[in-house]
């Protein structure tokens, strides 16, 4: 896959009208289905550290997961700065697309990642806030946001717990090791 110049991504993000934009504190969420092909390619070229890849995969893998499940109760969001620079990605799923441990009234969150060049600037917090807001707007009948996070991913655990997410049960053996299942009420 050929990487696209980030400046071209930024220019096309500003020029291209996006639907379903949600924004907060210098960051906005854009539905992946609204992106141009070149923008998706640029998003796929973003990188996280190797340990983060082990926990949650690459940007390209998250995009491919979204493509494989599009239209099956899966919402993909791209996070950009207001100038259009791509920063991160997340998938939100409802049953039947979510894991089998997901209650029918829940939204599951998958693959939240912020590119390494934007980490440490509060974008993870802002992206999670936008994802929660988008889950509430897209599925107003959903009562809970749930996710699984590797027990060794202390940065993600800290972020999720600062948002009030709590363990929904015991730690279990997941894909690459021990994982927590966390939940947050979506009702206000």
ZIVENZI-V717649 format. One line per field, one symbol per residue. ss: DSSP state (A for helix, B for strand, O for the rest). phi: phi as a letter, one per 40 degrees, with the letter a starting at -180 (. if undefined). Layout:
ss = ???
phi = ???
This chain:
ss = OOOOOAAAAAAAAAAOOOOOOBBBOOBBBBBAAAOOAAAAAAAAAOOOOAAAAAAAOOAAAAAAAAAAAOOOOBBBBBBBBOOOOBBBBBBBBBOOOOOOOOOOOBBBBBBBBBOAAAOOOOAAAAAAAAAAAAAAAAOOOOOBBBBBBBOOOAAAAAAAAAOOOBBOOOOBBOOOOBBBBBBBBOOO
phi = .ccbddcccdcccccccbcfcbbafgbbbbddccccdcccccdcccbbcddccccbgcccccccccdcbdgbgbbbbbbbccchccbaaabbbbdcccdccccdcbbbbbgcabddcbcgbgccccccdcccccccccbcccbabbabbcdcccccdcdccccgcbcciccbcbdbicbcbbaacccb
